Amino acid sequence: MARFSLRQLELLAELPRHSTLGSAAAELNISESALSQAITAVERISGEQLCVRRKSHGVHMTPAGQYFAAKAARIVADAEELGDSFPRSDGSLRGPVSIGCFASIASHVVPSTLEGFRTLHPGIEVKVQVGTHDDLLPALENGDLDLAVVYDLLLPAGFTKRVIYETRLEVVLHPGHPLAAKESISLAELESEPLINYESTPSTENTRRLFADEGLHPNVAYSLPQVVLVNAMVGRGLGYGLLYARPNNPPHTLDGLPVAIRELEPPNSPSAVVAIWPRSSRLGPRAEALLEHCIKAMDGAWGRS
């Protein structure tokens, strides 16, 4: 395999823009003789004549030289982009970071996290994927995501975790429901009531296990894949929901109907929202900066609730 140095590629990439070696050398901050020697070295490695050099006629790229210069320019650009992706001497960060977020908390976590982040780190490009464990965990393992924000529930081994905020299950009721008059409600009181179940991995299994541990069986009326749908059904008086406490969670549905949020008596399945990434990977500086901003944003969000 032919081996060219990055400097050699940089020199050849610049050459088509100039009619003389002197002009190219001045632009590249190199002597004309050193540039000529570099061209000769590249031609020797490639086995092709890349340019015609004549003192009286300047320098002209051959078809092979034009092709080589175009490829070299792309490689040099990619190398510069790669270098920009890592911390600079002044501490600034550039490049992409990909974050995943569990669907039921995405509307609370993602906007708060991204608010103000670009002002702090204008060179970081954030990409967001929303889904359940079935979507996010494979994406982490495949390297498609730098980190994911999920509930600390039924997570497999092999992930590093960092707590973003603590949470617990709450009961969401129609304000006119008899149990809404109470400050806290037990699972036994809910057993016969119609449950609007949030259907996702791992939420479904967690709810089933919570009742089973108490020897109870929930009366599942509907299973829906979105929290906003669960709330909307509760707002219409079609049942109750069991949802984790979230920052900035208003006591009404998306269409403006009120709901009553009450404490679930223990066992209320205390948990946490955590950032996770594979133990085999080290969190990069861009992802670390985003995570720190997320934690601060969520602290502030709880304060506004």
C-alpha positions as CSV (number, residue, x, y, z in Angstrom):
1,M,0.0,0.0,0.0
2,A,1.3,3.4,-0.9
3,R,2.1,5.5,2.1
4,F,2.0,9.3,1.9
5,S,2.5,11.7,4.7
6,L,-0.3,14.2,5.5
7,R,2.1,17.0,4.7
8,Q,2.7,15.5,1.2
9,L,-1.0,15.3,0.6
10,E,-1.5,18.9,1.8
11,L,1.2,20.1,-0.7
12,L,-0.3,18.2,-3.7
13,A,-3.8,19.3,-2.8
14,E,-2.8,22.9,-3.1
15,L,-0.9,22.6,-6.3
16,P,-3.8,22.8,-8.9
17,R,-4.6,26.3,-7.6
18,H,-1.2,27.7,-8.8
19,S,0.4,28.2,-12.1
20,T,4.0,28.2,-10.8
21,L,5.9,26.3,-8.1
22,G,7.0,29.6,-6.6
23,S,3.4,30.7,-6.1
24,A,2.4,27.4,-4.5
25,A,5.5,27.4,-2.3
26,A,4.8,30.8,-1.0
27,E,1.2,29.9,-0.2
28,L,2.4,26.7,1.6
29,N,5.2,28.4,3.5
30,I,7.9,26.1,2.0
31,S,10.8,26.7,-0.3
32,E,10.4,26.1,-4.0
33,S,13.2,23.4,-4.0
34,A,11.6,21.6,-1.0
35,L,8.2,21.6,-2.8
36,S,9.8,20.2,-5.9
37,Q,11.4,17.5,-3.9
38,A,8.1,16.6,-2.2
39,I,6.4,16.3,-5.6
40,T,9.1,14.0,-6.9
41,A,8.8,11.9,-3.7
42,V,5.0,11.5,-4.2
43,E,5.4,10.7,-7.9
44,R,8.0,8.0,-6.9
45,I,5.6,6.4,-4.4
46,S,2.6,6.6,-6.7
47,G,4.4,5.5,-9.8
48,E,2.7,8.3,-11.8
49,Q,3.7,11.6,-13.2
50,L,1.4,14.0,-11.4
51,C,2.6,17.3,-12.9
52,V,4.7,18.8,-15.7
53,R,7.3,21.2,-14.3
54,R,9.1,23.6,-16.7
55,K,10.8,26.8,-15.7
56,S,9.5,28.7,-18.6
57,H,6.0,27.3,-18.6
58,G,5.3,26.9,-14.9
59,V,3.5,23.8,-13.5
60,H,0.6,21.9,-15.0
61,M,-1.2,19.0,-13.4
62,T,-1.5,15.8,-15.4
63,P,-4.9,13.9,-15.4
64,A,-3.4,11.6,-12.8
65,G,-2.3,14.6,-10.9
66,Q,-5.7,16.2,-10.9
67,Y,-7.2,13.0,-9.6
68,F,-4.6,12.7,-6.9
69,A,-5.0,16.3,-5.8
70,A,-8.7,16.0,-5.5
71,K,-8.5,12.9,-3.4
72,A,-5.7,14.5,-1.3
73,A,-7.8,17.6,-0.7
74,R,-10.6,15.4,0.8
75,I,-8.2,13.5,3.0
76,V,-6.7,16.8,4.3
77,A,-10.2,18.2,5.0
78,D,-11.2,15.1,6.9
79,A,-8.0,15.3,8.9
80,E,-8.7,18.9,9.8
81,E,-12.2,18.1,10.8
82,L,-11.0,15.2,13.0
83,G,-8.5,17.5,14.7
84,D,-11.2,20.1,15.3
85,S,-13.3,17.4,17.0
86,F,-11.0,17.3,20.1
87,P,-10.4,20.0,22.7
88,R,-8.3,22.9,21.6
89,S,-5.6,24.6,23.6
90,D,-8.1,27.2,24.7
91,G,-10.5,24.5,26.0
92,S,-13.1,24.9,23.3
93,L,-14.8,21.8,21.9
94,R,-15.9,21.1,18.4
95,G,-17.5,18.1,16.6
96,P,-20.5,15.8,17.0
97,V,-22.1,14.2,20.1
98,S,-25.1,11.8,19.9
99,I,-27.4,11.4,22.8
100,G,-30.3,9.0,23.3
101,C,-33.3,9.7,25.6
102,F,-36.1,7.5,26.9
103,A,-39.3,8.5,25.2
104,S,-41.4,9.3,28.2
105,I,-39.0,11.9,29.6
106,A,-37.7,13.3,26.3
107,S,-40.0,16.3,26.3
108,H,-38.8,17.2,29.8
109,V,-35.1,16.4,29.5
110,V,-34.1,17.2,25.9
111,P,-35.3,20.9,25.6
112,S,-34.0,21.8,29.0
113,T,-30.6,20.2,28.2
114,L,-30.2,21.9,24.9
115,E,-31.3,25.3,26.1
116,G,-28.2,27.4,26.4
117,F,-25.8,24.6,25.5
118,R,-25.0,26.0,22.0
119,T,-24.2,29.3,23.7
120,L,-21.7,27.6,25.9
121,H,-20.3,25.2,23.2
122,P,-21.1,26.7,19.7
123,G,-18.8,24.2,18.0
124,I,-20.6,21.1,19.3
125,E,-23.3,19.5,17.0
126,V,-25.8,17.6,19.1
127,K,-27.9,14.7,17.6
128,V,-30.8,13.3,19.5
129,Q,-32.5,9.8,19.3
130,V,-35.6,9.1,21.2
131,G,-36.9,5.6,22.1
132,T,-37.2,2.8,24.6
133,H,-34.5,0.5,26.0
134,D,-35.1,-1.7,23.0
135,D,-33.9,1.1,20.8
136,L,-31.3,2.9,22.9
137,L,-29.3,0.0,24.4
138,P,-28.3,-1.5,21.1
139,A,-27.5,1.9,19.7
140,L,-25.1,2.4,22.7
141,E,-23.5,-1.0,22.2
142,N,-23.0,-0.3,18.4
143,G,-21.4,3.0,19.0
144,D,-24.2,5.0,17.4
145,L,-24.8,6.9,20.6
146,D,-22.3,8.5,23.0
147,L,-24.7,8.2,26.0
148,A,-28.3,7.7,26.7
149,V,-30.6,9.2,29.4
150,V,-32.9,6.4,30.7
151,Y,-34.6,5.2,33.9
152,D,-32.4,3.1,36.1
153,L,-34.7,0.1,35.7
154,L,-33.9,-3.5,34.7
155,L,-30.7,-2.3,33.0
156,P,-28.3,-5.1,31.9
157,A,-24.8,-5.2,33.2
158,G,-22.0,-3.6,31.2
159,F,-23.0,0.1,31.5
160,T,-21.5,2.9,33.4
161,K,-24.2,5.0,35.1
162,R,-24.4,8.6,36.4
163,V,-27.5,9.9,38.3
164,I,-29.2,12.9,36.8
165,Y,-32.1,13.0,39.2
166,E,-34.0,10.8,41.7
167,T,-37.6,9.9,41.1
168,R,-40.5,7.7,42.1
169,L,-43.9,6.5,40.8
170,E,-46.9,8.7,41.2
171,V,-50.6,8.1,40.7
172,V,-52.3,10.2,38.0
173,L,-56.0,10.5,38.4
174,H,-59.0,12.4,37.0
175,P,-59.7,15.2,39.5
176,G,-63.2,13.9,40.1
177,H,-62.0,10.4,41.0
178,P,-62.8,9.5,44.7
179,L,-59.2,8.6,45.4
180,A,-58.1,12.0,44.3
181,A,-59.3,13.3,47.6
182,K,-56.4,11.5,49.3
183,E,-52.8,12.7,49.6
184,S,-51.4,9.2,49.0
185,I,-52.8,6.0,47.5
186,S,-51.8,2.4,48.0
187,L,-51.5,-0.3,45.3
188,A,-54.2,-2.3,47.0
189,E,-56.6,0.7,46.6
190,L,-55.7,0.8,42.9
191,E,-56.0,-3.0,42.1
192,S,-59.6,-3.0,40.9
193,E,-59.4,0.4,39.2
194,P,-58.9,0.6,35.4
195,L,-55.2,1.2,34.7
196,I,-54.1,3.1,31.6
197,N,-50.8,1.3,31.3
198,Y,-47.7,3.0,29.7
199,E,-46.5,0.2,27.4
200,S,-42.8,0.3,26.9
201,T,-39.6,-1.5,27.9
202,P,-38.9,-1.5,30.8
203,S,-41.9,0.3,32.2
204,T,-44.4,-2.4,31.5
205,E,-42.3,-5.1,33.3
206,N,-41.7,-2.8,36.2
207,T,-45.4,-2.1,36.8
208,R,-46.2,-5.8,36.5
209,R,-43.5,-6.7,39.0
210,L,-44.6,-4.0,41.4
211,F,-48.1,-5.4,41.7
212,A,-46.9,-9.0,41.7
213,D,-44.5,-8.4,44.6
214,E,-47.6,-7.3,46.7
215,G,-49.6,-10.3,45.5
216,L,-51.9,-8.0,43.5
217,H,-53.1,-8.0,39.9
218,P,-53.6,-4.7,38.1
219,N,-56.8,-4.2,36.1
220,V,-55.2,-3.1,32.8
221,A,-57.9,-1.3,30.7
222,Y,-55.6,0.1,28.0
223,S,-51.9,-0.2,27.1
224,L,-50.6,2.8,25.2
225,P,-47.0,3.6,23.9
226,Q,-46.9,7.3,24.8
227,V,-47.1,9.1,28.1
228,V,-49.1,12.0,26.6
229,L,-51.8,9.4,25.6
230,V,-51.9,8.0,29.1
231,N,-52.4,11.4,30.5
232,A,-55.1,12.2,27.9
233,M,-57.0,9.1,28.7
234,V,-56.8,9.9,32.5
235,G,-58.0,13.4,31.7
236,R,-61.1,11.9,30.1
237,G,-61.8,9.8,33.2
238,L,-61.1,6.5,31.5
239,G,-58.7,5.2,34.2
240,Y,-55.6,6.1,36.2
241,G,-51.9,6.1,35.3
242,L,-48.7,5.1,37.2
243,L,-46.0,7.4,36.0
244,Y,-42.6,8.5,37.3
245,A,-42.3,12.0,38.7
246,R,-40.8,14.3,36.1
247,P,-39.5,17.9,36.3
248,N,-41.7,20.6,35.0
249,N,-44.7,18.2,34.8
250,P,-47.9,20.2,34.6
251,P,-51.1,18.9,36.2
252,H,-53.0,18.8,33.0
253,T,-53.2,16.9,29.7
254,L,-51.9,18.0,26.3
255,D,-55.4,19.2,25.4
256,G,-55.7,21.2,28.6
257,L,-57.8,18.9,30.8
258,P,-56.8,18.8,34.5
259,V,-55.4,15.7,36.2
260,A,-54.6,15.0,39.8
261,I,-51.1,13.8,40.7
262,R,-50.9,12.0,44.0
263,E,-48.2,10.1,45.9
264,L,-48.1,6.3,45.7
265,E,-47.6,4.8,49.1
266,P,-44.6,2.5,49.4
267,P,-43.7,0.4,47.6
268,N,-43.5,3.3,45.1
269,S,-40.6,1.9,43.1
270,P,-38.0,4.6,43.8
271,S,-35.6,5.0,40.9
272,A,-33.5,7.5,39.1
273,V,-33.0,8.9,35.7
274,V,-29.4,8.2,34.7
275,A,-27.0,8.7,31.9
276,I,-25.4,5.5,30.7
277,W,-22.7,4.4,28.3
278,P,-20.8,1.2,27.8
279,R,-18.2,0.4,30.4
280,S,-15.8,-0.5,27.6
281,S,-16.0,3.1,26.4
282,R,-14.7,6.3,27.9
283,L,-17.0,9.3,27.8
284,G,-15.5,11.9,25.5
285,P,-15.1,15.6,26.3
286,R,-18.1,16.7,24.2
287,A,-20.4,14.1,25.7
288,E,-19.1,15.0,29.2
289,A,-19.9,18.6,28.6
290,L,-23.4,17.8,27.5
291,L,-24.0,15.5,30.5
292,E,-22.8,18.2,33.0
293,H,-25.1,20.7,31.3
294,C,-28.0,18.2,31.5
295,I,-27.5,17.6,35.2
296,K,-27.5,21.4,35.9
297,A,-30.6,21.9,33.7
298,M,-32.6,19.2,35.5
299,D,-31.7,20.6,38.9
300,G,-33.1,23.9,37.8
301,A,-36.1,22.3,36.3
302,W,-37.1,20.7,39.5
303,G,-36.7,24.0,41.2
304,R,-39.2,25.6,38.8
305,S,-41.8,22.8,39.3
